[in-house]
Amino acid sequence: MLYKLSKESKIYGLLTLLLVFSIAAIPTSANAQEKACVIIDSGKKVCGKLVRDSNKNRSNISSQPIVTVKYTGSGIGDIQLLKCSRKSNVVNCKFTVTMTELGNQNGRMSFYSAYGTKVSQATDDKEEDYIAEKIIIGKSESRTFLSSSPIKDQPISITLLFKIPPGVNTIKTLSFLTGGMFYESAARFSDIKISR
């Protein structure tokens, strides 16, 4: 049996549909909790609320780009400056070095503070240069250089120490010299704030 709808009924039905679609299209509040489910190794499904990281400027995240360096015979490495911090007139600059490809030589890598003409150095806004005083890898430290046998995709934590006057708050450029078996290359970073 067919029913003939009046003009008013058609308009009412159309308005109802538009209202339903409009409500569905309203974006949810930014504060609304989102949920997600994951399946863990045991095969069990675990659900919970998504938590957004409100602390976007954490001190352990560097604003410096990761510098990729190629070493003839030794592979390709990514070098990231994490931060430079001051204690009196000593500035510690912390890096991670990750070899993304190992070369045919699988040789040891060298990381320099100051060894003859092979130096890592920082320059301030007044063009004053500061040569690295010391390099630290794990429990080893040296005033010249340290070597390490890298493992692919395993980051190495390295610290360079500089003596920089307390009035200097920004490093204009920082050059970290590293080397493979046959080739040295400097990773360069710029405009680094020195934290306290």
Secondary structure, DSSP 8 states (H G I E B T S, - for coil): ------HHHHHHHHHHHHHHHHHHHS---TTS--EEEEE-TTS-EEEEE------TT-TTS-SS--EEEEETTTEEEEEEEEEEEEETTEEEEEEEEEEEEE-TT---EEEESEETTEE-EEE-TT--EEE--EEEETTEEESSEEEE---TT--EEEEEEEE--TT--EEEEEEEEEE-SS-EEEEEEEEEEEE-
